[in-house]
Amino acid sequence: MNAPADEPITALDASALSDAIHARHLSCREVMQAYLARIERLNPQANALVSLRPHDALLAEADACDAELAQGHSRGWLHGVPQAIKDLANAAGLPTTLGSPLMRHFVAREDGLMVARMKQAGCIVIGKSNTPEFGLGSHTFNEVFGTTVNAYDPGKSAGGSSGGAAVALALRLLPVADGSDFMGSLRNPAAWANVFGFRPSQGRVPMWPVQDVWISQLGTEGPMGRSVRDVARLLATQAGWSPNTPLSIADGAHLEGAGATFDPKNARIGWLADLDGHLPMEPGILDSCARALERLQGLGCAVEPAALGMPPERVWDAWLVWRRVLVASRIAPFLLKDGNRAHIKPEALWEHEQAQHCSAAQFMAASVTRTQFHQQMLRLFEHHDFLALPTTQVWPFDASERWPRQIAGRAMDTYHRWMEVVIYATFAGLPCISVPAGFNAAGLPMGLQLIGRPQDDAGVLRLAAAYEAVIGDWLAVEPPIEG
């Protein structure tokens, strides 16, 4: 059976695609045609991309990009590269549904800051990537577009909330992708798609427009890619200070080259594993991560067991307060209109209702605990250059389930407790990447989190790039989904 004609083009990662476009080895029209053909063939089953724009409009934009190159002008490294925006962010002229039936007909008038920066770098926005309702739940399903299924097993969850983006990458429907991360939303789906998902340092990628720029700092936008080089380049595009977001970080341009490999010999990695049994794990996950850590040891890294140094339950309780308050502030406007409650998922309503019992004193107490946790993480970095954790506590679960009710026989007391492993980087505001960590016997992928020191996004990317060079066998395993 001959390979489809789109494969040679869509097999290129974004950086290689950019090089080919700028060298005039590929036209932007050829690239767009290849991606549209592949999307038409594979997306109906995967349901990764939604709100797709008409082909003729996209091909006209590709032709305009070719005309600019013919005149010696490039918009940037993403010139003519197809891109789909996560359906939580605004892209002018496209719906921003948030996966909610209440937002089904909302069309953005302006680009969000991240989207504007990617367009300035030359990308052509072809549509949106699917997300759970309001981005909640780490399982990409909603009543507007339906369920996005796992690229490696269409009966399983794709994770979330950047599930559409991860599956689109894995199936080569996009060369690189944007997403956002509050409770592992760039990391969990990346782990289950055998790609790289990077949560930037707090403030690295400013979000605008938003309701609040002072307290709502747990969620951040960021990049996902098939290669660390692509992740670093997209992060450099997304990053940088904005006057609209006063807590944003000014420096970001240096990140573009962070995907280059470096010698990680003697880098000290603290392996937190399951936090001394606190985190229940499905069988095989710790083994998978141990094999990934062996690859790092083969590079000369020193991997040693590490302890969190603070009761994890105390961290979780403080996290719950922060999360409930911040999520409730997003849900509250939708509850102002009578009748809307019936169209909001129960998990979102639960978050809102839990927050109604939280006082300012309780929130400040949780903030004090968060501060103490941050200080404890800094103490860990006195002995380790990086910290490592599994990216998820379960393998991809049945796509018909809303969320895992138990792990290894232990009941989950909230709809998101099964993703507790991702809160540590988020709560401390630290840079963290999920890197592929191989597959189980059923062919399902897993990921390993690598966490860096405050604002050392470049260091995390350099370690990930060195690791990428020794996992070619895992990266070569492509999804079995066929159109």
C-alpha positions in Angstrom: 0.0 0.0 0.0 1.5 3.3 -1.0 1.8 6.1 1.6 -0.6 9.0 1.1 0.9 11.9 -0.7 0.6 14.2 2.3 2.9 12.1 4.5 6.3 13.4 3.4 5.2 17.0 4.2 3.2 16.3 7.4 6.0 14.0 8.7 8.2 17.1 9.1 8.2 18.9 12.4 7.5 22.6 12.4 11.2 23.7 12.3 12.0 21.4 9.4 8.8 22.6 7.7 9.8 26.2 8.2 13.3 25.5 6.8 11.8 23.9 3.7 9.3 26.7 3.2 12.0 29.4 3.5 14.4 27.5 1.2 11.5 27.4 -1.3 11.7 23.6 -1.4 8.0 23.6 -0.4 5.4 26.2 -1.2 2.9 27.3 1.5 0.1 26.1 -0.8 1.6 22.6 -1.0 1.9 22.6 2.8 -1.6 23.7 3.3 -3.0 21.2 0.8 -1.1 18.3 2.5 -2.4 19.2 6.0 -6.0 19.8 4.8 -5.9 16.4 3.0 -4.7 14.7 6.1 -7.2 16.4 8.4 -10.0 15.4 6.0 -8.8 11.8 6.2 -8.1 11.4 9.9 -9.9 14.1 11.9 -13.4 12.7 11.5 -12.4 9.7 13.6 -10.2 11.5 16.1 -12.3 14.7 16.5 -9.2 16.7 17.5 -9.8 19.8 15.4 -13.0 21.8 15.4 -14.4 25.0 13.8 -12.3 24.4 10.7 -12.2 27.3 8.2 -13.1 26.8 4.5 -10.4 25.3 2.3 -10.5 28.1 -0.3 -9.9 30.8 2.3 -7.0 28.9 3.8 -5.4 28.2 0.3 -5.8 31.9 -0.5 -3.9 32.8 2.6 -1.2 30.3 1.7 -0.9 31.8 -1.7 -0.5 35.3 -0.1 2.3 33.8 2.0 4.0 32.4 -1.1 3.7 35.8 -2.8 5.4 37.5 0.1 8.3 35.0 0.1 8.7 35.5 -3.7 9.3 39.2 -2.8 11.9 38.3 -0.2 9.6 38.9 2.8 9.0 36.4 5.7 6.7 37.1 8.6 8.7 34.8 10.8 9.6 31.2 11.5 5.9 30.2 11.3 5.5 31.8 7.9 2.7 29.8 6.1 2.6 27.1 8.8 -0.9 25.8 9.6 -2.0 26.2 13.2 -5.1 25.5 15.2 -5.8 27.4 18.4 -7.1 25.7 21.6 -10.7 26.5 22.0 -10.2 28.4 25.2 -8.3 31.2 23.5 -9.7 33.9 21.2 -8.8 33.9 17.4 -10.5 36.6 15.5 -13.4 35.4 13.4 -13.6 32.0 14.9 -15.8 30.6 17.7 -14.4 30.5 21.2 -16.9 28.0 22.6 -14.9 26.9 25.7 -16.5 23.6 25.0 -19.7 25.0 26.5 -23.1 25.0 24.8 -23.6 28.4 26.4 -20.8 29.7 24.2 -21.6 27.8 21.1 -22.4 30.9 19.0 -19.7 33.3 20.4 -17.3 34.5 17.8 -14.2 36.3 18.8 -13.7 39.8 17.4 -10.0 40.0 18.3 -7.1 37.7 18.8 -5.9 36.9 22.2 -2.3 38.0 23.0 -0.8 34.5 22.4 -2.6 34.1 19.1 -1.6 37.6 18.0 2.1 36.7 18.6 1.8 33.5 16.7 0.2 35.2 13.8 3.0 37.8 13.9 5.4 34.9 13.5 3.5 33.9 10.3 1.2 31.1 11.2 -2.1 30.5 9.3 -4.9 29.7 11.8 -7.0 26.9 10.3 -9.4 26.4 13.1 -9.5 25.4 16.8 -8.4 22.3 18.8 -11.0 20.6 21.0 -11.1 21.0 24.8 -13.3 19.9 27.7 -16.1 22.2 28.8 -14.4 25.3 30.4 -11.1 23.3 30.2 -12.0 21.3 33.3 -11.4 17.6 33.8 -8.3 16.4 31.9 -10.6 14.4 29.5 -11.5 16.1 26.3 -15.3 15.8 25.8 -18.0 18.4 25.6 -21.6 18.8 24.4 -20.6 21.1 21.5 -18.2 19.0 19.6 -18.1 15.6 21.3 -15.2 13.5 22.4 -11.6 13.7 21.2 -10.2 10.1 21.3 -6.7 8.9 21.9 -4.4 8.8 18.9 -3.0 5.4 19.9 -6.4 3.8 20.9 -9.7 5.4 19.8 -11.5 3.8 22.6 -9.4 5.7 25.2 -9.3 9.2 26.5 -7.0 11.8 24.9 -6.5 13.5 28.2 -7.0 17.3 28.5 -7.6 20.0 28.5 -5.3 20.4 25.5 -6.4 17.0 24.2 -7.3 18.1 20.8 -3.9 19.7 20.3 -2.0 16.6 21.5 -4.0 14.3 19.3 -3.6 16.6 16.3 0.2 16.5 16.8 0.3 12.8 17.2 -1.7 12.2 14.0 0.3 14.8 12.1 -2.7 17.1 11.7 -0.6 20.0 13.0 3.2 20.5 12.9 3.2 22.3 16.3 0.5 23.3 18.8 -0.5 25.7 21.4 -2.4 24.9 24.6 -2.8 25.9 28.2 -2.1 24.3 31.5 -3.7 24.7 34.9 -3.7 21.1 36.3 -1.5 19.4 33.8 -3.4 20.4 30.6 -0.3 20.6 28.5 1.4 17.7 30.1 -1.3 15.0 30.6 -2.4 14.9 27.0 1.1 15.1 25.7 2.0 12.0 27.8 -0.9 10.1 26.2 0.1 11.2 22.7 3.8 10.5 22.8 4.7 14.2 22.3 6.3 17.0 24.3 4.2 19.3 26.4 5.7 22.2 28.2 4.3 24.2 31.1 6.2 27.5 31.2 7.3 29.3 34.4 4.5 31.4 36.0 4.4 34.7 34.1 6.5 33.5 31.1 3.6 33.5 28.7 1.2 36.3 29.5 -2.5 35.7 29.0 -4.8 38.5 27.7 -7.7 39.2 27.8 -8.5 37.7 31.2 -10.7 38.7 34.1 -7.9 39.1 36.6 -4.2 39.7 36.2 -3.1 39.6 39.9 -4.3 36.4 41.5 -5.2 34.1 38.6 -1.7 32.9 38.0 -2.1 29.1 38.2 -3.2 28.7 34.6 -0.8 29.5 31.7 -0.7 29.1 28.0 2.2 27.3 26.4 3.6 25.1 23.6 3.4 21.4 22.6 5.4 19.8 19.9 6.8 16.7 18.2 10.3 17.9 19.0 11.9 19.9 21.8 13.3 22.3 19.2 9.7 23.2 18.1 8.5 23.5 21.7 11.4 26.0 22.4 10.7 28.0 19.3 7.0 28.3 19.9 7.6 29.2 23.5 9.9 32.0 22.4 7.2 33.3 20.2 4.5 33.1 22.9 6.7 34.5 25.7 7.6 38.1 26.7 6.3 40.9 28.9 3.0 42.6 28.2 1.9 45.9 29.8 -1.6 44.3 30.2 -0.2 41.6 32.4 2.0 43.3 35.1 3.3 40.0 36.6 4.6 38.7 33.2 8.3 38.0 32.7 10.2 40.3 30.3 12.9 38.0 29.0 11.9 35.4 26.4 13.9 35.7 23.2 16.7 33.6 24.5 14.4 30.6 24.6 14.3 29.9 20.9 17.7 28.2 20.9 17.0 26.3 24.1 16.0 23.2 22.1 19.7 22.7 21.2 21.3 19.7 23.0 23.8 20.1 25.7 25.9 17.7 27.8 23.8 16.7 30.8 26.6 14.8 32.4 26.4 15.0 36.2 23.0 16.8 36.1 21.4 15.8 39.4 17.8 14.6 39.0 15.7 14.0 42.1 13.1 11.2 41.5 10.0 11.9 43.5 8.2 8.8 42.2 4.9 8.3 44.0 5.8 10.6 47.0 6.5 7.7 49.3 3.2 5.9 48.4 1.0 9.0 48.8 0.1 9.0 45.1 -1.7 5.8 43.9 -0.3 4.6 40.5 -1.7 2.1 38.1 0.7 -0.9 37.5 3.5 -0.2 35.1 3.7 3.6 35.3 6.6 3.7 37.8 8.3 1.0 35.8 7.9 3.0 32.6 9.3 6.1 34.2 12.2 4.2 35.6 13.1 3.1 32.1 13.0 6.7 31.0 15.2 7.7 33.9 17.7 5.0 32.8 18.0 6.8 29.5 18.9 9.9 31.4 21.4 8.0 33.5 22.9 6.7 30.2 23.6 10.4 29.4 25.5 10.8 32.6 22.7 12.2 34.8 22.8 11.3 38.4 19.3 10.1 39.3 18.5 9.6 43.0 15.4 9.2 45.1 14.0 12.4 46.6 11.4 13.3 49.2 8.9 16.1 48.8 9.8 17.3 52.4 6.3 18.6 53.1 3.1 16.5 53.8 1.5 16.1 50.3 -2.0 16.2 51.8 -1.3 19.7 53.2 -0.2 20.8 49.7 -3.4 19.3 48.2 -5.7 21.0 50.7 -4.1 24.4 49.9 -4.3 23.6 46.2 -8.0 22.8 46.5 -8.7 26.3 48.0 -6.8 28.1 45.3 -8.3 26.0 42.5 -11.9 26.3 43.7 -11.7 30.1 44.1 -10.1 30.6 40.7 -12.4 28.2 38.8 -15.4 29.6 40.5 -14.6 33.1 39.3 -14.7 31.7 35.7 -18.0 30.0 36.2 -19.8 32.7 38.2 -20.6 35.0 35.2 -22.5 32.1 33.5 -24.7 31.6 36.5 -26.1 35.1 36.4 -28.7 34.2 33.8 -31.6 32.0 34.9 -31.6 28.6 33.2 -27.8 28.5 32.5 -27.2 26.1 35.3 -28.8 23.2 33.4 -26.3 23.6 30.6 -23.1 23.6 32.8 -21.3 20.3 33.6 -21.7 19.1 37.1 -17.9 19.2 37.8 -17.9 22.9 37.1 -20.9 23.5 39.3 -19.2 21.6 42.1 -16.1 23.8 41.9 -18.3 26.9 42.1 -20.4 25.6 45.0 -17.3 24.6 47.0 -15.8 28.0 46.6 -18.9 29.7 48.2 -17.9 28.4 51.6 -14.3 29.8 51.3 -13.5 32.9 53.4 -10.8 35.4 52.7 -9.0 34.2 55.8 -9.1 30.6 54.4 -7.7 31.7 51.1 -4.9 33.7 52.8 -4.1 30.6 54.9 -3.9 28.5 51.7 -1.6 31.2 50.2 0.7 31.0 53.2 0.9 27.2 52.7 1.6 27.7 49.1 4.5 30.1 50.1 5.9 27.5 52.4 5.7 24.9 49.7 7.5 27.1 47.3 10.3 27.6 49.9 10.5 23.8 50.3 10.8 23.3 46.6 13.7 25.8 46.6 15.4 23.7 49.3 15.1 20.6 47.1 16.9 22.5 44.3 19.8 23.0 46.7 20.5 19.3 46.2 19.0 18.6 42.8 19.2 20.4 39.4 15.9 19.0 38.3 13.0 17.0 39.8 11.1 14.2 38.1 7.6 12.7 38.5 5.3 10.6 36.4 3.1 12.8 34.2 -0.1 10.8 35.1 -1.2 8.3 37.7 -3.3 6.2 35.2 -2.9 4.9 31.7 -5.4 6.3 29.2 -8.8 5.3 30.4 -12.1 4.4 28.6 -13.3 7.4 26.6 -16.9 6.8 27.7 -15.9 7.5 31.4 -16.0 11.0 32.8 -13.0 10.5 35.1 -11.3 7.6 36.9 -13.2 6.8 40.1 -10.3 4.8 41.6 -6.6 4.1 41.1 -5.1 0.8 42.2 -8.1 0.2 44.5 -8.0 3.6 46.1 -11.1 5.7 45.6 -10.8 9.2 44.2 -12.6 11.8 46.4 -12.8 14.5 43.7 -13.2 14.5 39.9 -9.6 15.6 39.5 -7.8 13.8 42.3 -6.5 11.3 39.8 -4.3 14.1 38.4 -2.7 15.1 41.7 0.8 14.3 40.4 0.8 17.5 38.2 0.0 20.1 40.9 3.5 20.5 42.3 5.1 22.3 39.3 1.9 24.4 38.9 1.6 25.4 42.6 5.2 26.4 42.8 5.1 28.3 39.5 8.0 26.2 38.1 8.8 25.3 34.5 8.0 21.6 33.7 8.0 19.5 30.6 6.3 16.1 29.9 8.6 14.0 27.8 7.7 10.6 26.3 8.4 7.6 28.5 7.6 4.7 26.3 4.6 2.4 26.1 2.8 -0.4 28.0 2.0 -3.8 26.7 -1.2 -2.5 25.3 0.6 0.1 23.2 -0.5 3.1 25.3 2.0 5.9 25.9 3.2 7.4 29.1 5.1 10.5 30.0 7.7 11.7 32.6 7.7 15.2 34.1 11.0 17.1 34.3 10.7 20.1 36.6 13.3 23.0 36.7 14.3 25.8 39.0 12.3 29.0 39.0 12.3 30.6 35.6 14.9 28.1 34.2 12.7 27.2 31.3 15.8 27.1 29.1 17.5 24.6 31.4 14.5 22.3 31.3 14.3 22.5 27.5 18.1 21.7 27.2 17.7 18.6 29.4 14.7 17.5 27.4 16.5 18.0 24.1 19.4 15.8 25.3 16.9 13.2 26.4 15.1 13.4 23.1 18.3 12.3 21.3 18.2 8.9 23.1 14.5 8.0 22.8 14.3 7.8 19.0 12.8 4.3 19.3 9.9 5.6 21.3 9.3 8.6 19.2 9.3 6.5 16.0 6.1 4.6 17.3 3.3 6.3 15.3 -0.4 6.0 16.1 -2.3 3.2 14.4 -5.3 5.3 13.5 -6.1 5.2 9.8 -8.6 7.1 7.8 
